[in-house]
Amino acid sequence: MTLARSESPTNLLTQVAAAVDMIEETDERQNISACIRVLAGLRFEKSLITQLFSE
C-alpha cells in the first residue's frame, strides 16, 4: 500500500495502523510503527499520526 497515491489517504493510513496493531511480536510492531510514523510525517499532520499510532 502506498500512502502517496490514494483517493482517500487518511482512510488508507487508518487501515495501515490497524494492520500494524495486529502484529503480535512487540519489537517488530514497534519497529514497523516507527518507520510508518516517519514516512507518514511527510504527508500527514502529526496529530493524526499520533492518534492512529498511539502505542
Phi and psi restraints in degrees (value plus and minus 20) as a CYANA .aco file:
   2 THR   PHI    -128.8   -88.8
   2 THR   PSI     117.1   157.1
   3 LEU   PHI    -105.0   -65.0
   3 LEU   PSI     -34.3     5.7
   4 ALA   PHI     -95.7   -55.7
   4 ALA   PSI     -51.9   -11.9
   5 ARG   PHI    -146.5  -106.5
   5 ARG   PSI      76.3   116.3
   6 SER   PHI    -175.9  -135.9
   6 SER   PSI     124.1   164.1
   7 GLU   PHI     -93.9   -53.9
   7 GLU   PSI     -38.7     1.3
   8 SER   PHI    -159.6  -119.6
   8 SER   PSI      52.4    92.4
   9 PRO   PHI     -81.5   -41.5
   9 PRO   PSI     -53.4   -13.4
  10 THR   PHI     -85.7   -45.7
  10 THR   PSI     -62.2   -22.2
  11 ASN   PHI     -84.0   -44.0
  11 ASN   PSI     -58.9   -18.9
  12 LEU   PHI     -85.0   -45.0
  12 LEU   PSI     -61.0   -21.0
  13 LEU   PHI     -83.6   -43.6
  13 LEU   PSI     -56.8   -16.8
  14 THR   PHI     -83.1   -43.1
  14 THR   PSI     -61.1   -21.1
  15 GLN   PHI     -85.4   -45.4
  15 GLN   PSI     -59.8   -19.8
  16 VAL   PHI     -83.6   -43.6
  16 VAL   PSI     -63.6   -23.6
  17 ALA   PHI     -80.6   -40.6
  17 ALA   PSI     -61.5   -21.5
  18 ALA   PHI     -84.6   -44.6
  18 ALA   PSI     -59.5   -19.5
  19 ALA   PHI     -86.3   -46.3
  19 ALA   PSI     -59.1   -19.1
  20 VAL   PHI     -84.9   -44.9
  20 VAL   PSI     -59.9   -19.9
  21 ASP   PHI     -80.6   -40.6
  21 ASP   PSI     -45.2    -5.2
  22 MET   PHI    -101.3   -61.3
  22 MET   PSI     -30.1     9.9
  23 ILE   PHI     -90.9   -50.9
  23 ILE   PSI     100.8   140.8
  24 GLU   PHI     -96.1   -56.1
  24 GLU   PSI     -58.7   -18.7
  25 GLU   PHI     -90.0   -50.0
  25 GLU   PSI      94.7   134.7
  26 THR   PHI     -79.2   -39.2
  26 THR   PSI     -68.6   -28.6
  27 ASP   PHI     -81.7   -41.7
  27 ASP   PSI     -63.6   -23.6
  28 GLU   PHI     -83.9   -43.9
  28 GLU   PSI     -64.6   -24.6
  29 ARG   PHI     -80.4   -40.4
  29 ARG   PSI     -63.9   -23.9
  30 GLN   PHI     -86.6   -46.6
  30 GLN   PSI     -60.4   -20.4
  31 ASN   PHI     -84.7   -44.7
  31 ASN   PSI     -66.1   -26.1
  32 ILE   PHI     -85.6   -45.6
  32 ILE   PSI     -62.0   -22.0
  33 SER   PHI     -79.8   -39.8
  33 SER   PSI     -63.4   -23.4
  34 ALA   PHI     -82.0   -42.0
  34 ALA   PSI     -63.2   -23.2
  35 CYS   PHI     -83.5   -43.5
  35 CYS   PSI     -63.6   -23.6
  36 ILE   PHI     -85.3   -45.3
  36 ILE   PSI     -59.6   -19.6
  37 ARG   PHI     -81.4   -41.4
  37 ARG   PSI     -60.9   -20.9
  38 VAL   PHI     -84.0   -44.0
  38 VAL   PSI     -68.7   -28.7
  39 LEU   PHI     -86.7   -46.7
  39 LEU   PSI     -60.4   -20.4
  40 ALA   PHI     -84.6   -44.6
  40 ALA   PSI     -48.8    -8.8
  41 GLY   PHI     -82.9   -42.9
  41 GLY   PSI     -38.3     1.7
  42 LEU   PHI     -94.5   -54.5
  42 LEU   PSI     -37.8     2.2
  43 ARG   PHI    -145.6  -105.6
  43 ARG   PSI     -50.2   -10.2
  44 PHE   PHI    -133.6   -93.6
  44 PHE   PSI     138.9   178.9
  45 GLU   PHI     -87.8   -47.8
  45 GLU   PSI     124.2   164.2
  46 LYS   PHI     -78.5   -38.5
  46 LYS   PSI     -56.8   -16.8
  47 SER   PHI     -82.2   -42.2
  47 SER   PSI     -59.5   -19.5
  48 LEU   PHI     -87.2   -47.2
  48 LEU   PSI     -63.7   -23.7
  49 ILE   PHI     -82.1   -42.1
  49 ILE   PSI     -65.7   -25.7
  50 THR   PHI     -81.5   -41.5
  50 THR   PSI     -60.5   -20.5
  51 GLN   PHI     -83.1   -43.1
  51 GLN   PSI     -63.5   -23.5
  52 LEU   PHI     -99.5   -59.5
  52 LEU   PSI     -51.8   -11.8
  53 PHE   PHI    -137.8   -97.8
  53 PHE   PSI      49.7    89.7
  54 SER   PHI    -112.8   -72.8
  54 SER   PSI      -5.5    34.5
